[in-house]
Amino acid sequence: MSTTLCQVMGFLVSSLGVAGSIVATAMDTWSTQDLYDNPVTAVFQYQGLWRSCVRQSSGFTECRPYFTILGLPAMFQAVRALMIVGIVLGILGLLVCIFAMKCIRIGTMEDSAKANMTLTSGIMFIVAGLCAITGVSVFANMLVTNFWMSTSNMYQGMQNVQNRYTFGSALFVGWVAGGLALVGGIMMCLACRGLIPEESRYKAVSYNASGRNISYRTGPYKGYEPDTKTRKGTGYEEAPRSEDGRRSYPSKYDYV
């Protein structure tokens, strides 16, 4: 039950993370105009990954997409690529995770196959979360750098640079979405261990002799026993024994 619960929770959390990454990528508020020095303005500007928008005080909003690719900064294009890769991996991970759910039976799929699919989807979710977090962090670093450069130029009397941009709501959505995808991937990896069959965890190895089966009998140890038997030939007679057990041999005078 705990394995199934961990797997279902990982699937739900990862789904929220992937959905949040898609929403953050499509949002236009990655960077918004800083109104700290000019709170009252007739025009409010904000930018996203795909277009920049201008909102007037009358409520009219006009958005213009980026018609160029090569003209954009390299880091900006890298953020786009990271978010797209994270979304693709997240969607693939969701598809794999659906077929790997323990509560869903598809044909005669074994638990070992479901465990491998669960681990694969967990790794995909982890990579997707890392891509989202990295992409948002790179964009935030770009904003911080441009913000302080604009601030220093304004203090030096350069009035041509007046618009400063700060963090938009899309950045926070992207950070949360990447964290959810990362946590969901870790939960899926933990659920993978519970899906592995018990007999496959500890495999015993047996060795058989290549030759014939030989059985050995054990018995009491017998020491060396000298052969007490003597050869008996013609004309040989055993010497008689005396009272004390010693043998008496005939002397030469007995044969006379």
ZIBEL-V234796 format. One record per residue. N is the residue number from 1. OMEGA is omega in whole degrees, 0 to 359 (999 if undefined). Layout:
n->N omega->OMEGA
n->N omega->OMEGA
This chain:
n->1 omega->180
n->2 omega->178
n->3 omega->179
n->4 omega->179
n->5 omega->179
n->6 omega->179
n->7 omega->180
n->8 omega->179
n->9 omega->176
n->10 omega->178
n->11 omega->181
n->12 omega->180
n->13 omega->179
n->14 omega->178
n->15 omega->176
n->16 omega->179
n->17 omega->179
n->18 omega->178
n->19 omega->178
n->20 omega->177
n->21 omega->178
n->22 omega->180
n->23 omega->180
n->24 omega->179
n->25 omega->182
n->26 omega->182
n->27 omega->181
n->28 omega->185
n->29 omega->174
n->30 omega->175
n->31 omega->181
n->32 omega->181
n->33 omega->179
n->34 omega->182
n->35 omega->183
n->36 omega->182
n->37 omega->183
n->38 omega->185
n->39 omega->180
n->40 omega->181
n->41 omega->181
n->42 omega->183
n->43 omega->177
n->44 omega->185
n->45 omega->174
n->46 omega->187
n->47 omega->176
n->48 omega->179
n->49 omega->187
n->50 omega->180
n->51 omega->176
n->52 omega->186
n->53 omega->177
n->54 omega->179
n->55 omega->182
n->56 omega->181
n->57 omega->179
n->58 omega->181
n->59 omega->179
n->60 omega->181
n->61 omega->179
n->62 omega->180
n->63 omega->181
n->64 omega->180
n->65 omega->176
n->66 omega->183
n->67 omega->181
n->68 omega->176
n->69 omega->181
n->70 omega->181
n->71 omega->179
n->72 omega->178
n->73 omega->182
n->74 omega->179
n->75 omega->177
n->76 omega->177
n->77 omega->177
n->78 omega->177
n->79 omega->176
n->80 omega->182
n->81 omega->180
n->82 omega->180
n->83 omega->179
n->84 omega->178
n->85 omega->178
n->86 omega->180
n->87 omega->181
n->88 omega->179
n->89 omega->179
n->90 omega->180
n->91 omega->177
n->92 omega->177
n->93 omega->178
n->94 omega->179
n->95 omega->179
n->96 omega->183
n->97 omega->179
n->98 omega->180
n->99 omega->181
n->100 omega->182
n->101 omega->181
n->102 omega->181
n->103 omega->180
n->104 omega->180
n->105 omega->179
n->106 omega->179
n->107 omega->180
n->108 omega->181
n->109 omega->182
n->110 omega->180
n->111 omega->179
n->112 omega->177
n->113 omega->177
n->114 omega->178
n->115 omega->179
n->116 omega->178
n->117 omega->177
n->118 omega->178
n->119 omega->179
n->120 omega->179
n->121 omega->178
n->122 omega->178
n->123 omega->178
n->124 omega->179
n->125 omega->179
n->126 omega->179
n->127 omega->178
n->128 omega->178
n->129 omega->178
n->130 omega->178
n->131 omega->180
n->132 omega->180
n->133 omega->180
n->134 omega->180
n->135 omega->180
n->136 omega->180
n->137 omega->178
n->138 omega->179
n->139 omega->178
n->140 omega->177
n->141 omega->176
n->142 omega->179
n->143 omega->180
n->144 omega->180
n->145 omega->180
n->146 omega->181
n->147 omega->182
n->148 omega->175
n->149 omega->178
n->150 omega->179
n->151 omega->180
n->152 omega->178
n->153 omega->178
n->154 omega->180
n->155 omega->178
n->156 omega->176
n->157 omega->178
n->158 omega->185
n->159 omega->181
n->160 omega->179
n->161 omega->183
n->162 omega->184
n->163 omega->175
n->164 omega->183
n->165 omega->180
n->166 omega->184
n->167 omega->175
n->168 omega->182
n->169 omega->181
n->170 omega->179
n->171 omega->181
n->172 omega->176
n->173 omega->179
n->174 omega->178
n->175 omega->180
n->176 omega->180
n->177 omega->177
n->178 omega->177
n->179 omega->178
n->180 omega->178
n->181 omega->179
n->182 omega->179
n->183 omega->178
n->184 omega->177
n->185 omega->177
n->186 omega->178
n->187 omega->177
n->188 omega->177
n->189 omega->177
n->190 omega->178
n->191 omega->180
n->192 omega->182
n->193 omega->180
n->194 omega->180
n->195 omega->181
n->196 omega->179
n->197 omega->182
n->198 omega->184
n->199 omega->180
n->200 omega->179
n->201 omega->182
n->202 omega->181
n->203 omega->179
n->204 omega->181
n->205 omega->180
n->206 omega->180
n->207 omega->178
n->208 omega->179
n->209 omega->181
n->210 omega->181
n->211 omega->179
n->212 omega->177
n->213 omega->183
n->214 omega->179
n->215 omega->181
n->216 omega->177
n->217 omega->179
n->218 omega->180
n->219 omega->180
n->220 omega->181
n->221 omega->178
n->222 omega->179
n->223 omega->182
n->224 omega->179
n->225 omega->180
n->226 omega->180
n->227 omega->182
n->228 omega->179
n->229 omega->178
n->230 omega->179
n->231 omega->178
n->232 omega->177
n->233 omega->179
n->234 omega->179
n->235 omega->181
n->236 omega->179
n->237 omega->181
n->238 omega->182
n->239 omega->178
n->240 omega->181
n->241 omega->176
n->242 omega->182
n->243 omega->181
n->244 omega->176
n->245 omega->180
n->246 omega->179
n->247 omega->177
n->248 omega->182
n->249 omega->180
n->250 omega->177
n->251 omega->183
n->252 omega->181
n->253 omega->181
n->254 omega->183
n->255 omega->182
n->256 omega->999
